[in-house]
Amino acid sequence: MKAMLFAAGLGTRLKPFTDHAPKALALVNGKTLLEHNIRYLQRFGIYDVIVNVHHFASMVEDTLFENDDFGSNITISDERDEILETGGGLKKAAPFFAGQDSFVVMNVDVLTNLDLGRIIDAHNIDYPLATLAVMNRDSSRHFLFDNQMRLCGWMNNKTGEKRLSVDKPGLQPYAFSGIQVLSQAVFNDIPFQGKFSLVDLYLHLAKTHILRGYDHTGNIFIDVGKPESIEQAAYLFQ
C-alpha cells in the first residue's frame, strides 16, 4: 500500500515558526512532524510515500535527502508554482497511485495513535470511495453522517453554514482527523481543476457515491497547528 502526506501548506497558525520553515519540519521531542508521520506509516507496513511541497519546499527535500527518506521510499509532488490545496494536491499525485486498489492520505501536522490497520480493514470490507477518520470532539467544522456512517454533509459551526449532499433527518456531526483511506475510483469523478479542497470533492462525490466515516473517538489525536499544540504533543509522542 502507498500513502500521501500533505506537507505543502503555509502553516499560518504556527507563525512565527513558519515564517522561516515549513510546518512539516516543526519539532516534537526532537523529531520533525514529517519524520513522526513517515515512521507512523512504517508501523503499518507503508514505505512508499508521496509528499507534496510548496512552502520552503527545498527545506523539506533537503531534510529527506539528508536522512535517507527516514528509511522509506519518498516521492516529491512539487507544487512550488502554485499550492493546490488538499484536493488539487491529491489530483496532481494521482499517477503515483496507479495500480493501487486503495491508499492512505493524511495531513503532516496531525499526530495520533489511531490503529491505521483497522481503518484500512474497515475500508476493505466494501471499498467505498473514501473512509474518513473522524471523532466525536469539538471542532469549528464537522462532517455530517447518517446512522450507517455514510457521509451526507458538512457544517461550519462558527458561521452556521451547512452543505448537504444527501438530505436526511438525524444527521450526526463528527470532526475530521485529516486521515483517510481512498479507493482508486476516487479519481474517476473529479470535476474540479487547479486548487480545490478535499471537503469540496467529498461533498460532490457523496451525492452519488458512498463515503464512510470511521469513528476513532477515544484515540489520542492532536492537530499540531499551534505552538501550544506542539507543547501538548511533546508529552504524548516520543
N, C-alpha and C positions, 0 to 999 in steps of 0.2 A: 504494500500500500504506500501511496505517496501523500504528501501534505504541502500546504502553503501557509506561510507566516506573513501576515500583513505588517510590514515594517516601514512603510513609506510615509506615514502621517507626520504632520508638523509637530504634534505633541505640545500644543499650546498650553495645556493645563499643567505641564511640567516645567514651564518657564520659572526661573531663568536658565535651568539646565539646558533646555532645548534651543536656547539662543546660540549655543556653541557645539551642540552634539545632537544626534538623533535619539528619540526616546528608546529605541531598541538597545542603546548602549548605557542606559541608566543602570546603576549598580544596586543589587540586593545581596547583601552579605558577600561582597567582593566579586560577584558574578553578574554579568550583564543579563538583562531580560532576554536578549537573543540567545545566550547560552542556556539559561534556565529552560527555555521552551524547546530548543533543539534537543536538549537532554530529556525533557519530558516526553517528547515524541519517540525518542530512542527507547524509553522504558516500555513502549508498546510495539516495538519492532519496526518503527518507521524511521528510515535513514535517508530516503530520497525526498528532499525538501526544496521547494522554490520560495525565495524570499524577494518581495518587491521592495524597491528602494527609490527614494526621491530626496528627502530632506537629509543633507550631509551623507549622500549616497556612498561616496568614496570611503568614509569612515567605517561604514558597515562592511563594505567589501574588504577593506584592509584588515579589519578585525577577523573576518572569516579566513582570509588568506594566512594571517599570522598564527592562527590557531588550528590550521588544517581542517577547517569546517567543523571543529569540535567532534570529529570522528564520523560525521555524516557526509552525504554527497549533496552539496548545496548548489543550486542553480539560481542565478540572479535574474529577476524580471526588472528591467531598467525603465523607470518612469521619470528620469531626470527632466525630460522635456515638459511633461505635464503629469501632475498627480491625478490618478484616475479614480480615487476613492475605492471602496471595497468591491463594488460590483464591476466597475471598469477594470480594476486590477485583476479580478478573477478572470474576466473575459480575455484579457491580454495573455494570461497564463494558460489558457485552455490547451494549447499544443503539448504542454508538459504532461498533461493528464491523459493523453491519447492512449487507449487500450486499457485504462483503469475502469473497472466497474463502479468503484466508489473511492472517495478520498476525503482527507480531513483538511479543513481550513480553520485557522484561528488567528486571533489578534496577538501580536507580540507582547502587548502590555497587560495581559491577564496572567495571573498565577492561580493555580487550583490543584486540588488533589482528586479531581474527578477521575474515575476509572475510565479511561478512554476506550478500553476494550469493551466495556459494557455498552457504551453508546454505539460503537461500531456493530456489535452483535444485534442491538435493537434495530439499527438501520437495515441490517441484512435480512431481517425477517420478511419484509415485503418491499424493500427498496423504494421508499418514497423518494421524491426528488431531493428532499433535504430532511435531515433530522437535526433539530436545533437544541443545543444545551440551554436549558432555562431553569430559573429558580424562583421560588416564592419569596421575593425580597423587595424592599423599597427601591424604586428607581424613578427617574423623571419620565421614562418611556417604558411601555410594556407591549409585548405581543399579546394577542388575544386568541385563546384556544377554546374549542368545544370540549365536551366531556370525553371524547376519544383522542384528545390532544392533537386534533387537526388544526393547523394554523388558519384563522379566519379573519384576522385584522391586527390593527396596531393603534395605540393611542399615546398622545403626549399629555402627561398628567399636569404639566405646568400650564399649557395653553388650552387644554380641553379638546384639541383636535383629535378626531377619530377617523380612521380609514378602514372600511370593511371590504374584504374580498368576498366573504360569504356571510350573509346576514342571518344570524341565528340568535335565539334568546339564550341568556345564561352564560355568556362567554366569560372565561376566567383569565385574569391578567397574570403574566409571568415575565420576569425580567430576563433578557437575553444575556448569555455569558460570553458571547463573542467566539464560540466554538461550535462547529457544525460538521456533520458528515454529509457529503453530497454525492448524488449519483451522476454518472456521466451524462445522462439525459438532461441535466440542468442546462447544458449548453445548447440544446435544440430549440429553445424558445426564448431567446433574449432579444427583445425589440429595441433595446437602448444602445446608444453609441457613445464612445468617449467616456466622460466622467459621470458615474451614477453609483448609487449605494446598493448594497445587498438588500436593505429593507425595501427599497422600491422594487427590486427584482422579485423578492419573495412575495410581496403583496400582489404583484402582477401574476405570478405563477400560481398562487393559491386560489385564484378564481377558477382554474380549470384542472389543477393537479393537487395531489396530496403532498403536503409538507407537514411534518410532525414535530412536536416538542418532546424533549426528553428531560423530565424533571429530575434534577440532581440536588434538590434542596437538602441541606444538611452537610454538604461538602464545604470545605474551605474554598473560598473564592475571593480574590482581590483584584479589582480593576486598578492597576498601578498607574493612575493618571495624574496624581498629585503628589507633591513631596511628602505629605503626611502618610500617604498610602505606602510609599517606599519604606518608611519607618515601621509601619504595621507589618508589612511583608517580611521585613528582616527578622521579626520574631517567629515567623511561621515557616519560612522557606530557607533551607540551607543550600 
